Amino acid sequence: MHSSLLTKSLSSFLSQSGKEGSPDIFQITIPPERKFGDICINIFPAVKATKTPPPQLAEDLLTFMKSENYVTDGNIQGGFVNLFVTDELYL
């Protein structure tokens, strides 16, 4: 479930934060419960590539993603960044 918009955002996050890797280093899924968000980004696969501790990577990614127009809110649950998004993500 990689939309091109989400892929572009993750790519921008990596380049703007000076971290190595491609957007593929993040695992994108649907959260187990709707109350957590619409999409879930597992940051653990990206920890090694970005050389960033999990709590810092999650916080940095959440802050960046909240600035994207299609993200309405978000939260962190362990090593997962959950996002609430508008329909624009799926277009």
C-alpha positions in Angstrom: 0.0 0.0 0.0 2.5 2.6 -1.1 0.9 5.6 -2.7 3.2 7.7 -4.8 2.4 10.7 -2.5 3.5 8.7 0.6 6.7 7.5 -1.2 7.5 11.1 -2.2 7.0 12.3 1.4 9.3 9.5 2.8 11.9 10.3 0.2 11.7 14.0 1.1 12.0 13.2 4.8 15.1 11.2 4.2 16.8 13.8 2.1 15.8 16.8 4.2 17.0 15.1 7.4 20.3 13.9 5.8 19.5 10.3 6.4 20.5 7.5 4.1 18.2 5.1 2.4 15.2 5.0 0.1 11.5 5.1 1.1 11.5 1.3 0.8 13.3 1.1 4.1 10.0 1.8 5.9 7.2 -0.8 6.2 3.8 0.6 5.5 0.7 -1.2 6.8 -2.8 -0.6 8.2 -2.9 -0.2 12.0 -4.5 -3.1 13.9 -7.1 -0.7 15.3 -8.7 2.2 13.5 -8.2 4.4 16.6 -4.5 4.5 16.0 -4.7 5.9 12.5 -5.3 5.2 8.8 -1.8 4.1 7.9 1.1 2.8 10.0 4.8 3.3 9.3 7.1 0.7 10.9 10.3 2.5 11.5 12.4 -0.5 12.8 13.6 -1.6 9.3 14.8 2.0 8.8 16.8 2.3 12.0 20.0 0.6 10.7 19.9 2.4 7.4 19.4 5.8 8.9 21.7 5.2 11.9 19.1 6.9 14.2 17.8 5.5 17.5 14.2 4.3 17.2 12.6 7.0 19.5 14.3 9.8 17.7 13.5 8.4 14.2 9.9 8.0 15.1 9.6 11.6 16.5 11.5 13.1 13.5 9.3 11.2 11.1 6.0 12.1 12.8 7.0 15.8 13.0 7.8 15.8 9.3 4.7 13.9 8.2 2.4 16.2 10.2 3.6 19.0 7.9 2.3 17.2 4.8 -1.0 18.5 3.5 -2.7 15.1 3.5 -1.8 14.2 7.1 -4.4 15.4 9.6 -2.9 14.0 12.8 -0.5 11.3 14.0 0.9 9.4 17.0 3.7 7.1 17.9 3.1 3.6 19.4 6.5 2.1 20.1 8.3 1.8 16.8 5.3 2.7 14.7 4.3 6.1 13.4 0.5 6.1 12.9 -1.1 8.7 10.6 -4.6 10.0 10.0 -4.8 11.0 6.4 -7.2 12.7 4.0 -8.5 10.9 0.8 -5.8 12.9 -1.1 -3.3 10.1 -0.2 -5.3 7.6 -2.1 -5.9 9.6 -5.3 
